[in-house]
Amino acid sequence: MPPIAEIMGRISELSSSGRRIYSMAQAAPWYSPPSSVLDSFTAKLKEPFIHRYSPDPGFPWARKAVTEDFRKRRGIDLDPLYEIHLTCGASQAFLSALLAVTNPGESVAVIEPYYFDHVFAIRFSDLGLRSIPMIEDNGGWTVPLDELNRVLPEVSVLVIVNPGNPTGKVIPDTVMMRIVDMTAESGTFLIIDETYERFVYTGDTWHPWKDEHQRHVLTLGSFSKSLGIPGWRLGYLFGSEDLLEQAIKVQDSVVICPPSPSQYLLVEALKEEEWIKEMSEGVSKRLELCRNALKGSSSLSWREAGGAFFTLAAYEGNMEAQNAAMYLLGEYGIGTIPGSAFGESGEGHLRISFGCLSDEELEPALKLLSEVSFPE
């Protein structure tokens, strides 16, 4: 079962019983698209074409809207017909990318603390797993380049999440450049999960395809967070034409195509550039407030986050992370995810999502968080 199932089930039980719970567990944004977008979109629901299949990689006009956004905002030029697919969220995009570049029995490296759904996909695809722990120091997390360089010749694929889930770590541009060079030199495919690329607050926004369409790099992401539409299950995968030709075979057999209504919603939402910027600034504000709350805590230690929705905070005491998360929920009404869900190096930590709370919930939740005390 997913390692968050128990804690999420308990959050649901307590909320249903009438208890006030502040869930800082999942990465579901507090916002949804503005009413102008929803009004324009819902008018289209009366048209029969919106309820039909789209082409397997998504409607050409929807892919073009995404590539135009990437070109304008990020300086990444993509051919909308051959170098990008729309997918049923980032998780399905990851499976398509993974199976496109591996053979059964090969090994895949992940950076730990890792995103556990990636590990699930690796394991059920009959692939070996190599987990490379990050270095925890000075209140943050660092990618161990020397260890990475040692492991790369032994694996077929390296997976990185940037900004990180669960850590909120943003990989500096200089380190990202080194990782791209190292994987190219070792002949290792690089899969970049950039689900939170709209939420980077360090200035580190370089992507290798800004400079060159490198065949060994596949990139995936999601519109769930940036556009506030997690329930509509829409993401993307981009890379070289020959690799995407293999990836679309996976997509066709698993989901056929991305949801047609979601693509209409996507195009309408992408027009709201100021609103998207405002929501990103709202996440940045929440990051700062969460940092301040934890720095005032005697039992929780902030671990620096440069983006995404998370910090993977350390806690005092000898409780296992699962028990610590349950204690925090039961005693304080705050839902978090045990760090052990993200690998052994996550033990002794709790993933706190600051991007899911509404303005009304934020202040009381952070006040409680600053007052947390764990038993001896």
LOGU-326826 format. One record per atom (N, C-alpha, C): x, y, z; residue in one letter. Coordinates in steps of 0.05 Angstrom, whole numbers, plus 5000, padded with zeros to 4 digits. Layout:
N
XYZa...
END
This chain:
376
501749765000m500050005000m501750255000m500850474989p502350724991p502950795020p505450885025p506250925053p504751145067p503251315052i501751525065i498851445071i498151195064a495351115066a494251125094a495951035114e495051025141e494551305152e496451485148i496151755158i493851905145i493551865118m491452005104m488651905113m488551635118g486051525128g485351635156g487351665173r486851775200r485952065198r487252225180i486452505176i483452515169i482652335150s479952335141s478052265164s478752065180e477051975202e476652205222e478852345230l478652555249l477052795239l477452855213s475953075201s472953015200s472352755194s469552675192s468152675219s469752645240s468652635267s467952925277s468853125262g468253395270g470653545282g472853405285r475253525297r476553715277r477653935286r478954125269r481754015262r482253955237i484853845229i486054025208i488554095212y490054245192y491854055177y491053975153s492553785137s494753915122s497253865130m499653955116m501053715105m499353525096a500353265087a500753255057a498553275042q498653255013q499453515000q500253494975a501053734960a498853844942a496353834952a494153944937a493954234942a494154404922p494154694926p491554794938p491655014952w489255124965w487455264945w488355314921y486855464902y485855294879y483955394864s482955274839s482955494819s482455434793p482555644773p480555864778p481156104769p479256334774p476656284759p474556424769s471856384758s471656444728s473256634719s473156704690s473956464673s476056314683v476956074669v474755854670v473655814693l471655614697l469055674681l468355924679d465955994663d466355944634d468756014624s469355964596s469555664590s470655524608f471055234604f468355084606f466755144626t464254994629t462255044606t462455274593a460855314569a461355114548a463855014547k464654814526k463554534532k462754484557l461854224565l459354134551l457854324540k455454264525k456054164497k458554194488e459254114461e460053814461e458953664442p459553374442p462553304438p464053474424f466853404418f468553384443f467853524464i469553534488i469453264503i467553094497h467252844511h468352604496h469752664474r470952454457r473952424464r475052204453y477952164456y479452384442y481752464453s483652634439s485652444425s487352554408p489652384398p491252294422p492652064419d494151954441d495952154455d497452314440p499252504454p497952764462p495352784458g493953034464g493253194439g491353374441f490653544418f493053714409f493453734383p495753904374p495654184384p493254304386w493054584395w493654604425w493054394440a493654404469a496754374473a497954194457r500854174459r502254434450r501154564430k502354814421k502155024443k499955034457a499655234478a501755194500a502354944506v504454884526v507154964516v507754894491t510454954480t510855254477t508755404471e508955694470e509555814497e508255694518d508755784545d511655734553d512755494546f515455424552f517455604538f516855664512r518655834497r518756114508r516456224515k516256494524k517356524553k516656334569r517256364598r519956244605r520856034591r523155884599r525455874579r524855964555g526955954534g527455674523g525455494526i525655214516i523955194490i525255124468d523755094443d523254794438d520654734435l519854454430l518154444405l518354234390d516554184368d513954064380d511754214377p509254114391p508153854380p508953784356l507953534344l509553284352l512153324356y513853084359y515453074385y515653284400e517453294423e516053324449e513453314450i511953334475i509353174473i508753044495h506152904499h504753034523h502153054522l500553104545l499752834557l499652814583t499352564597t497252584619t496552354631c494752344654c496352404680c497352644683g498852714706g501852644703g503452734722a506352674721a506952384727a505352244743s505851964749s505751794725s503651834708q503451684683q505751754664q506452014663a508652104647a511251964655a511651924681f514051794691f514151504682f511851364684l511851084675l512451064645l511351244629s511851234601s514851284595s516051484609a518851544605a520551304614a519951194637l521550974648l521550734630l519250654620l519150414604l520250464576l520350714567a521450774541a524450744540a525850764563v528750764562v530050544578v528550344587t529650124603t528849854591t530449654599n529749374594n529549234621n527849024623p527548884648p530248794659p530548824685g533048744698g535148954700g534849174686e536749394688e536149544714e537949724721s537749874747s537350164742s535850284761v535150574760v536050694786v537350924785a538251064809a536351294815a535751324841v534151554851v535751694872v535151954876i536352114897i534552094921i535652014944e534051984969e534552214988e532452315001p529652225002p528352254974p527052034966y525852014939y522852044940y521652074916y518752074914y517851784912y516351684931f515851404933f514351284909f512651434895d511251334872d513251264849d515451404847h517551334828h518651064834h519151014860v520350754868v518350534863v515750574868f513750374862f513850294833f513950494815a513950444786a516450294778a518750364790i521250224783i521049934791i519949874815r519849604825r517849434809r515449544803f513549374788f514249354758f516249494749s517249474722s519549274719s520049124741d522248924740d524949054736d525349274750l527949424748l529149424776l531849424776g533249454802g533349744811g533649774837l533550044849l536250104862l537450334856r539750434870r538950704882r539050714908s538250964922s540751104932s541051354925i543451514932i542551724952i543251694977p542351894997p543752164994p542152374997m543252644997m544652685024m546352885024i547852965049i546153175063i545553125088e544053315104e545953475121e546253735115d548053905130d547154195129d547954345150n547354625152n544354685147n542754505157g539854555155g538654505128g540154365110g539054315083g540054045072g539654015046w540353765033w542053815008w544153645004t546053684982t546253434966t546253454940v546653224922v549553134923v550152874930p552852784932p554052714904p555352904892l556252864864l558352644862l560052624881d562152414879d560852134879d558952094897e557651834898e555951794873e554752004864l553151984839l554951894816l557252024814n559051954792n560051664794n560251564818r561051284821r558951084813r556451154818v554150974813v553250984784v553451214770l552251244744l553051024724l555550934722p556250724702p554850464708p553650434731e552350174739e549350174734e548250404725v545350424722v544650524694v542250474686s541250554659s540050834660s538850904683v537351154686v537951274713v538051544713l538051694737l535551864738l534151854761v531652014764v532252234785v531552484777i531752704796i529152854797i528452954820v526053124824v527053394831v526353594815n527353864819n525254074811n524254234830p524754224859p523853964872p525053904895g524753634906g522153584921g521253344918n519153234935n520352984947n520852984974p519553134995p521053375006p523453434996t525253615010t524853905004t523653974981g523554244972g526254344962g528154164959k530854234950k530754324920k531954554915v532354644887v535354594880v535754444860i538554384852i539754634838i541954734848p543254964836p543854914806p543755124790d544255094762d546954964756d548955044771t551654934766t551754634771t550254544792v550054254798v548454114777v546254234768m544654104747m546354074721m547854274715m549654254691m551554014694m552653984718r554553764722r553153494720r550753474731i549253224729i548653154700i547853344684v547353304656v549853204642v552153334648d554653244635d555452964644d555052904670m555852644681m554152424668m551552464666t549852264654t550452224624t551152434610a551852414582a554452254579a556352314596e558952174595e558751874601e556951804620s556651524628s554651374611s553251514592g551251384575g548751304591g548051474611t545751424628t543551614620t541151504617f538851674613f538251834638f537352084634l536652254657l533652324654l532152254674i529252324676i528952544697i528052774688i527653004706i524653034711i523853014737d521153074745d521053354755d519753534740e519753814746e516953914753e515453744767t512653804774t512354074787t514354164802y514154414816y515754644804y516254624778e518054824765e516955104767e514455144770r513255414774r513855534802r514855364819f515255444847f518255424855f519855584842v522755594847v523355874857v524555894880y525056154893y527956214898y529756074884t532556114887t533856244862t532356264841g533456374816g534756154799g534755904808d536055694792d533955564774d533855644749t531755554731t532855434705t535455384704w536655274680w535554994674w535054944649h534354674640h536054604616h537054354613p538954294592p537854344564p535254314560w534154364533w533954654526w534754834544k535055114536k537355144516k539354974520d541754994503d541854804480d540854554485e541054344465e539054124471e537754024450h535853804453h537353544457h538153484481q539853254487q538153004489q538852804473r537152564471r536952414497r538952424514h538952254538h537252384560h536052614556v534452754577v531552744570v529952634588l527052634586l525952794610l524052964605t522953144626t519953114628t518953104653l516153084657l515253274678l512653344678g511553524697g508553504698g507353684713s504453674718s503353954719s500753984712f499354234715f497654234741f497754014756s496053994780s496454224800s499054274805k499654484825k499554764813k500954804791s501255074780s498555194772s496655024762l494055124753l491855054772l492454914794g490454844814g488354654804g489254454788i487354264776i488153964781i488953894806p489853614810p487853404802p485253464806g483253264800g482853214770g483853384753w483553364725w485653194711w487753114726r489752924718r490952994691r492653204690l493953284666l496853364671l498653234655g501453294657g502653294630g505353274629y506753284603y509353124605y510353054582l512952914579l514153024554l516653124556f518053214531f520853094529f521653054504g524252934499g524552894469g526552744461s527052704432s524852534419s524552584393e522352454379e522452154380e524852034378d525051744378d524351624405d524951754427l524251654453l521251694458l520151914449l517251954453l515651764436l516751674414e515351464398e515051214414e516951144431q516750914448q514850974472q515051214482a513451284506a510451284499a509751354475i506851374468i505651094467i507250884462k506250614462k505350534490k506850624510v506150574538v503550724544v503450984536q501151144542q498551024530q498850934505d496450824492d495450574506d497250414516s496450164529s495450204557s496250424570v495450464598v492950644600v492950874586v490751064589v489551154562v490751074540i490051154513i490851444508i489651634522c490151914516c489652074542c490652324543p490052494565p487052574564p485852644586p483052724586p482452964568p480552934550s479953154532s478953404547s477053384566p476253624579p478553774593p480453624604s482753744618s484353924599s484553844574q486153994555q484854264548q482154264547y480754524543y481154704567y480954584591l481354744615l484254854616l486154684609l488954764608l489355024591l488355024567v488755244549v487555504560v485155474572e483955714584e485555814608e486555634624a488055714649a490755834642a492055734621l494655844614l494556144605l492256234598k491956514590k492056704614k491656594638e491556754662e494256784675e496156914661e498856924670e499157074697e497657284701e497957434726e496857274749e494757124745w493656954766w495656734773w496856614753i498856404758i501156514774i502056754767k504256884782k503456934810k500957034814e500057094841e499956844859e499156614847m499056364863m501856274870m503756304852s506556234858s507556414880s506956664880e507756844901e506456764928e504056664927g502656564951g504156334963g505156154947v506755924957v509356024970v510656214957s513056334968s512556454995s510356594998k509556715024k509256495045k507956275038r507456065056r510155925064r511955905045l514555795052l515955965073l515956225070e517256405090e515856385117e513256375117l511856355143l512356085157l512555875141c513055615153c515955605164c517855725149r520555745158r520655885185r519356115187n519356265212n518056115235n515955965229a514555815250a516355595261a517755455243l519455235252l522055335265l522955565257k525355665270k524755755299k522155795305g521355865332g520655625348g520855385337s520055135350s522455005365s521854895388s523954755403s524154465395s522254355380s522154075374s522254005344s521854205327l521954165298l524154335287l525854225269s528054375258s527654415228s527454665219w527154725191w529454615174w528754505152r530754425132r530254595107r532254735098e531854945078e530554835053e528554975043a527154915019a527355155000a528055104975g528255324956g525955334937g524055154941g521655144924g519854924931g518054854911a515954654915a514154724938a512854524950f510854574971f511754474998f514354395000f515054235023f517554325038f517754245063t520254215077t520253935089t522553805091l522753555105l524153615131l522653685151a523653785176a524453565195a526753605209a527553415230a526053465255a525753265272y524353295298y526053175320y525553285345e527053185368e525752925379e527352765392g526352525404g526952275389g526152045400n526851785389n524551645375n522251775372m519951655359m520651585330m519651355320e519751305291e517951505277e518651565253a517251785238a514251735236a513451485232q510651415230q509151485255q510351425278n509151485304n509151785310n511251915301a511452205305a509252345290a508752255265a506652375249a503852335262a503452085272m500952025286m500652185312m502852225326y502752385351y502052675344y503352785324l502753065317l499853105308l498852905294l496052915286l494152895310l494652705327g492852655350g492952875371g495352985377e495653175398e495153465389e495853525364y495753795355y493853845331y492953625319g491153655297g492453745271g495053685269i496653755245i497353505230i496553485205g497253255188g499853305173g501653115175t504253115161t504752835150t506852805134i507552535123i510152455136i510352205147p512852115159p515052105138p517352205146g519652215127g520551935118g519951735134s520751455126s519451365101s517251495093a515851425068a517651475044a519751635048f521451725026f524251595026f524451375041g527051245043g528151265071g530251105076e531451085103e532451355112e533551515095s534651775103s532451975111s529951905106g527752075114g526852015143g527851795154e527151735182e528051965200e526452025221g527152245238g526252515228g524652515206h523752755194h520752735188h519452965184l516652975175l516453155151l515053065130r514553245108r512153425114r512753685113i510653885119i510054035093i507554025084s506754165060s505554435067s506854645059f505754915066f504155025043f503854885021g502454984998g499454904996g498454765017c495754665015c493754815033c494754995050l492955125069l491855385058l489255425063s488055675055s489055905073s488456145065d489256385081d488056365109d485656265112e484256245138e485656035155e486655825143e487855605159e490755655166e492055825151l494955845152l495955935180l494856155190e495956265215e495556085239e493055975243p492755795266p494455535264p494755435239a496355185235a499255245242a500355455233l503155515238l503655585267l501655705280k501955755309k502155495324k500455305317l500555045330l503254905324l504154935300l506654805291l508954905308l508955165313s511155285328s511155195358s508855095367e508555015395e508954715399e509554575378v509754275380v511954195399v511353995416s513253875434s512853575434s514953425428f514753135428f515553025456f514352805464p515052685490p517952585490p519052575514e521852475517e522052185508e
END
